[in-house]
């Protein structure tokens, strides 16, 4: 029997596994994930949008030692490994370091490719069953999956997409090959993922790309105030006994749809060079013209004629659609706030020997729970239970 099972092999699951590996051997741990290897979805999505540098600083990564990434990158002595005052890491270096950490800890021997189908407890033993027909027992379980894996398709785009129009979401399971898209192309969205995508495509197809957003650019270094990383804001947050107030605080703290200055300036340079068109406007409907073009109708009567639409419109919370999780909540009578998210202890324990990491921990960890820094905080709290 395992000592620990981690459900989810993304950044949050891998960070938890790395921290736990200090006191738990790979043979005593299982990491269950639908993909062939660690952080597969993260790598696929960040590569697709053309991310060069992470938004988070170099001390935020999947290892326990805060300066591990800097030490790893320092061996190469390449100034392009980090960007700016906060030493934001190059994506490739970050990924290589994460994989090196994972394999150095022998966690490839803990990996189990599979889709979780059922989780239940009998006689103080947790059982995790997969859709592939396998079953695993453990003393402890960590749920490190994101509840918002469902892409957000705006109402105006849904019908056109369903009818076979060239409308795609950048994070859907099978996005289009960007080397073969029909031009001109419009990226819809105003946040960092839309910006990365627009930069990548404008450099590839100069003068053929439009970035369409609903609001002026929201410029912030990070996606929430750095005060949320420590006691400055967390002390008062954790004094809130009302979980509706905690939810409100989390939602208000996030700089939703924002991007840092360096990416903003890249967009402006591309616009000045005539390689990118940037337009503000709210789409109220989309139609198709006789020549096969998509027409985006904006509220101010302006129209954009395009051949491909790439949606960078984020995700919708789909916690209620994770069937095995909903059954687990019901069977174990797990405490949830009105928003549906777990009410957990300071050690992130939902019930005896069942823990959460990632966004599921945000009512305890705060608005950074879904970030890499949140992965570190959750891993630290959970791994402390092995001491």
C-alpha positions in Angstrom: 0.0 0.0 0.0 1.1 3.5 -0.8 1.7 6.2 1.9 0.7 9.0 -0.5 -1.3 9.2 -3.7 -1.3 12.6 -5.6 -4.1 13.1 -8.0 -2.7 15.4 -10.7 0.7 15.6 -12.2 0.9 19.3 -13.2 2.9 21.9 -11.4 1.0 21.6 -8.1 1.1 17.8 -8.0 4.8 17.7 -9.0 5.7 20.3 -6.4 3.8 18.4 -3.7 5.6 15.2 -4.8 9.0 16.9 -4.7 8.5 18.2 -1.1 7.1 14.8 0.1 10.0 12.9 -1.5 12.2 14.2 1.3 10.5 11.7 3.7 8.6 9.4 1.4 10.3 7.1 -1.1 9.1 6.9 -4.8 7.9 3.3 -4.1 5.6 4.6 -1.4 4.0 7.3 -3.6 1.8 7.3 -6.7 1.2 10.3 -8.9 -1.9 9.7 -11.1 -2.4 11.9 -14.2 -4.0 11.4 -17.6 -0.8 12.4 -19.5 2.3 10.5 -20.3 4.6 12.6 -18.1 4.8 15.5 -15.6 3.5 18.9 -16.4 2.4 17.9 -19.9 -0.6 20.3 -20.1 1.5 23.2 -18.8 4.2 22.6 -21.4 1.7 22.2 -24.2 -0.2 25.3 -23.5 2.8 27.6 -22.8 4.6 26.5 -25.9 1.4 27.0 -28.0 1.0 30.6 -27.0 4.7 31.4 -27.3 5.5 32.3 -23.8 9.2 33.2 -23.4 9.5 34.2 -19.7 7.2 33.3 -16.8 5.4 36.1 -15.0 6.5 34.8 -11.6 10.0 35.4 -10.1 12.8 32.8 -10.1 12.3 31.8 -6.5 8.9 30.3 -7.5 9.4 26.8 -9.0 8.7 23.2 -8.1 11.7 22.5 -5.8 12.1 23.0 -2.1 15.2 25.1 -2.1 14.2 28.7 -3.0 17.3 29.3 -5.0 17.4 26.0 -6.8 16.3 27.4 -10.1 18.9 30.1 -10.0 21.6 27.6 -9.2 20.5 25.4 -12.0 20.5 28.2 -14.5 23.7 29.7 -13.2 25.6 26.6 -14.5 24.9 27.9 -18.0 25.9 31.5 -17.3 23.5 32.8 -19.9 22.0 36.2 -19.3 18.9 35.2 -21.3 17.9 32.7 -18.5 16.1 35.5 -16.5 14.3 38.7 -17.3 14.1 41.9 -15.3 14.3 42.9 -11.7 12.5 39.8 -10.4 14.6 37.4 -12.5 11.6 36.0 -14.2 12.8 32.7 -15.6 13.0 31.7 -19.3 10.3 29.1 -19.9 12.6 26.5 -21.3 15.0 26.8 -18.3 12.1 26.6 -15.9 10.7 23.5 -17.5 14.2 21.8 -17.7 14.7 22.6 -14.0 11.3 21.2 -13.1 11.9 18.0 -14.9 15.4 17.6 -13.6 14.1 18.0 -10.0 11.3 15.5 -10.6 13.5 12.8 -12.1 16.4 13.4 -9.6 13.9 12.6 -6.9 13.1 9.3 -8.7 9.5 10.3 -9.1 9.2 8.8 -12.6 8.9 5.5 -10.7 5.8 7.0 -8.9 4.1 8.1 -12.1 0.9 6.3 -13.2 -0.8 7.4 -16.3 -4.6 7.2 -15.8 -7.8 9.1 -15.4 -9.3 9.1 -11.9 -12.7 7.6 -11.9 -13.5 7.1 -8.2 -12.1 7.9 -4.8 -13.4 6.4 -1.6 -12.4 5.4 2.0 -12.8 2.1 3.8 -11.4 1.3 7.2 -9.0 4.3 7.2 -7.6 3.3 3.8 -8.1 5.5 0.7 -8.8 3.8 -2.6 -8.3 5.6 -6.0 -9.8 3.8 -9.0 -9.0 4.8 -12.6 -11.1 4.7 -15.8 -8.4 2.2 -17.1 -9.6 -0.3 -14.5 -6.7 0.0 -12.0 -7.0 0.5 -8.3 -4.6 1.9 -5.8 -4.7 2.1 -2.0 -3.0 4.7 0.2 -2.9 6.2 3.7 -3.0 9.7 2.3 -4.4 11.4 -0.8 -3.6 14.8 -2.2 -6.1 16.3 -4.8 -4.0 18.6 -7.0 -6.3 19.1 -10.0 -7.6 22.3 -11.3 -11.4 22.7 -11.1 -11.5 25.0 -14.2 -10.4 22.8 -17.1 -13.4 23.8 -19.2 -12.5 26.5 -21.7 -14.8 29.5 -21.8 -16.5 29.9 -25.2 -18.5 33.2 -25.4 -22.1 32.9 -26.4 -21.5 34.8 -29.7 -18.8 32.2 -30.7 -20.5 29.0 -29.7 -22.9 28.6 -32.6 -20.2 29.5 -35.2 -17.8 27.1 -33.6 -20.3 24.3 -33.6 -21.2 24.8 -37.2 -17.6 24.3 -38.2 -16.4 27.9 -38.4 -12.7 28.6 -37.9 -13.3 29.5 -34.3 -10.9 27.9 -31.7 -9.9 28.3 -28.1 -6.2 28.5 -27.6 -6.4 26.0 -24.7 -8.9 23.5 -26.2 -7.7 19.9 -26.4 -6.8 20.1 -30.1 -6.2 23.7 -31.1 -5.3 24.5 -34.7 -1.8 24.2 -36.2 -0.7 27.9 -36.2 1.4 27.2 -39.2 -1.7 26.4 -41.3 -4.3 28.9 -40.1 -6.4 30.9 -42.6 -5.5 34.7 -42.6 -6.4 37.3 -41.5 -6.6 36.1 -37.9 -8.2 37.7 -34.8 -7.1 36.9 -31.2 -9.9 37.7 -28.8 -8.9 38.5 -25.2 -7.1 41.2 -23.2 -5.0 39.2 -20.7 -1.5 37.8 -20.7 -2.4 34.6 -22.7 -4.0 36.7 -25.4 -1.0 39.0 -25.4 1.5 36.2 -25.8 -0.5 34.6 -28.6 -0.8 38.0 -30.4 2.9 38.6 -30.2 3.8 35.2 -31.5 1.3 35.4 -34.4 2.1 39.1 -35.4 5.8 38.2 -35.7 4.9 35.2 -37.8 2.2 36.9 -39.9 3.0 40.6 -39.9 0.0 42.8 -40.8 -2.4 39.9 -40.7 -3.3 39.8 -37.0 -5.8 41.7 -34.9 -5.9 41.7 -31.1 -9.5 42.4 -30.0 -10.1 43.1 -26.3 -13.1 44.3 -24.3 -11.2 46.7 -22.0 -8.1 48.8 -21.9 -4.9 47.0 -21.0 -4.6 46.3 -17.3 -0.9 46.6 -16.4 0.4 44.8 -13.3 3.7 43.1 -12.5 1.9 40.0 -11.1 -1.6 38.7 -11.1 -2.2 39.8 -7.5 -0.4 42.1 -5.1 2.9 40.6 -3.7 1.5 41.3 -0.2 -0.6 38.1 -0.6 2.6 36.0 -0.5 3.1 36.7 3.1 1.6 38.0 6.3 0.9 41.6 5.0 -2.5 40.4 3.6 -2.7 36.8 4.6 -2.9 37.5 8.4 -6.1 39.4 8.1 -7.4 37.0 5.4 -7.0 34.0 7.7 -8.8 35.8 10.5 -11.9 35.8 8.3 -14.3 33.1 9.7 -16.9 33.8 7.0 -16.0 31.9 3.9 -18.1 34.2 1.7 -15.9 37.0 2.8 -12.8 34.9 2.0 -14.2 34.2 -1.5 -14.9 37.9 -2.0 -11.3 38.8 -0.9 -9.8 36.2 -3.3 -11.8 37.4 -6.2 -11.1 41.1 -5.5 -7.4 40.5 -5.1 -6.8 39.0 -8.5 -5.8 41.3 -11.3 -7.9 39.5 -13.8 -7.1 39.9 -17.5 -3.8 41.7 -16.7 -0.3 41.6 -18.1 3.1 43.0 -17.2 4.7 46.0 -18.8 7.3 44.2 -21.0 4.6 42.3 -22.9 2.5 45.4 -23.1 5.4 47.3 -24.7 6.0 44.5 -27.2 2.4 44.7 -28.3 2.8 48.5 -28.8 6.0 48.1 -30.8 4.3 45.5 -33.1 1.4 47.9 -33.5 3.7 50.8 -34.3 5.5 48.7 -36.9 2.3 47.8 -38.6 2.5 44.2 -37.7 -0.4 44.1 -35.3 -3.8 45.8 -35.1 -5.1 46.4 -31.5 -8.8 47.1 -31.2 -11.1 47.6 -28.2 -14.7 46.5 -28.5 -17.4 44.2 -27.2 -18.6 41.5 -29.7 -22.3 41.1 -29.7 -22.6 38.6 -32.5 -20.7 36.9 -35.2 -21.8 35.9 -38.7 -20.4 34.4 -41.9 -20.1 36.3 -45.2 -20.7 34.7 -48.6 -16.9 34.6 -49.3 -16.4 32.5 -46.1 -15.1 35.2 -43.9 -16.2 35.6 -40.2 -17.7 39.0 -39.4 -17.4 40.1 -35.8 -20.1 42.7 -34.9 -19.1 45.1 -32.2 -21.4 47.1 -30.0 -20.4 50.4 -31.6 -21.4 49.1 -35.1 -17.8 48.5 -36.1 -17.2 45.2 -37.8 -14.1 43.1 -38.1 -13.7 40.8 -41.1 -11.5 37.8 -40.4 -10.9 34.2 -41.5 -9.8 32.7 -38.1 -10.8 33.5 -34.6 -8.6 32.4 -31.7 -10.3 32.8 -28.3 -8.1 33.6 -25.3 -11.0 33.9 -23.0 -9.9 31.8 -20.1 -11.8 29.1 -18.3 -15.0 28.6 -16.5 -15.2 27.0 -13.1 -16.4 23.4 -13.6 -15.9 22.0 -10.1 -19.4 20.6 -10.2 -18.6 18.7 -13.4 -15.8 16.6 -11.8 -18.1 13.7 -11.1 -15.7 11.7 -8.9 -15.0 14.7 -6.8 -18.7 15.5 -6.3 -19.3 11.9 -5.3 -16.4 12.1 -2.8 -17.8 15.3 -1.3 -21.2 13.6 -0.9 -20.0 10.3 0.5 -17.5 11.7 2.9 -19.7 14.7 3.8 -16.8 17.1 3.1 -17.2 20.7 4.1 -17.5 23.2 1.2 -18.2 26.9 1.1 -21.2 28.3 -0.8 -18.9 28.7 -3.8 -18.4 25.0 -3.8 -14.7 25.1 -2.8 -13.2 23.1 0.1 -13.1 24.3 3.6 -9.9 22.9 4.9 -7.6 23.1 7.9 -4.3 25.2 8.0 -2.5 22.0 6.9 -4.9 21.8 3.9 -6.6 18.7 5.2 -10.2 18.4 4.0 -10.9 15.4 6.2 -8.6 12.9 7.9 -5.6 12.1 5.5 -7.2 13.9 2.5 -5.5 17.1 1.3 -5.9 19.6 -1.4 -3.4 21.7 -3.4 -3.7 24.3 -6.2 -6.9 26.4 -6.7 -8.9 24.0 -4.4 -6.9 25.4 -1.5 -7.5 29.1 -2.2 -10.0 29.6 0.7 -7.0 28.8 3.0 -3.9 29.8 1.0 -5.5 32.9 -0.7 -5.5 34.3 -4.2 -2.0 32.9 -5.1 -3.2 29.3 -4.5 -3.3 28.5 -8.2 0.1 30.0 -8.9 3.5 28.4 -8.6 4.0 30.2 -5.3 0.7 28.6 -4.2 2.1 25.2 -5.2 5.1 25.8 -2.9 2.9 26.9 0.0 0.6 23.9 -0.3 3.5 21.5 -0.7 5.2 22.9 2.4 2.1 22.6 4.5 1.2 19.1 3.3 4.7 17.7 3.5 5.0 18.9 7.1 2.6 16.1 8.0 5.3 13.6 7.3 7.7 15.0 9.9 
